[in-house]
Each structure stands twice: as structure tokens, then as C-alpha cells.
């Protein structure tokens, strides 16, 4: 099994490629745990329920017209597309594409400390199914 070092993640949000600004990414995918116990059960039994996904993207901030701040600020509270690849935006068996419709939930337009690069972050939640494609 090969290890993967993320050095060229590709991400589009709302149809805009923001890959050059991405510094970190978390994409979570899970199913709700639904209890399936009856009288006499001595151990909790769970079944998979409704699936959900979402995550956050750490970004280098850029306040220039038409760049990160303009792009991300306009997305908050709207639904749009998320697409992410581990390495470049070419889908393949060793580089799956994760995509779906999401709700852009939160944005940190001012983030950083004295002497640091300005950062920002974008949070998103599922608003449709998450797909995984290899071709």
C-alpha cells in the first residue's frame, strides 16, 4: 500500500477553481447511526442511516478584486458544487474525484496573526449526494 503526500490537491467550489489558494482540506463522509435495539438487547446495535458529508478548506487569503475574498464571500448561504481531487484535476483510478452539491455554510475572511500571511477558511455541508468517480 502506497502512502500519499498531498502536494497538488485540486478544488473547485461553485464552479471556480481555487486550487492555487488551498493550504488544507478536510472532506468528511459519514452515515447517521440509527439504533436498532429491542427488549432483551444487552448491546447497542446500530444500522446505517442517512448519509451526510461536508468539510472545510483552509485558504491563503487574497483581497484583490475577483479573487478569494470575492469568490468565497458570495458563496455563503448558497448551494453550489464542490469538486475535489487528491492530485490535479484529472480523474483516474489512482486519483478519484469527489463531487456533489453542497451548502456553503461559513467563511473566515480575517484570520491570522501579526507577521503571518492572511488566511481564510470555507466550511460546507451536504445539500445532495457525494459522488466518487475514478474515470
ABEGO torsion letter per residue (X at the ends): XBBBBBAABBBBBGGBBAAAABABBBBBBBBBBBBBBBBGBABBBBBBBBBBBEEBBBBBBBABBGBAAAAAAAABGBBBBBBBBABEABBBAABBBBBEBBBBABBBABBEBBGBBBBBBBBBBBABBBBBBAX
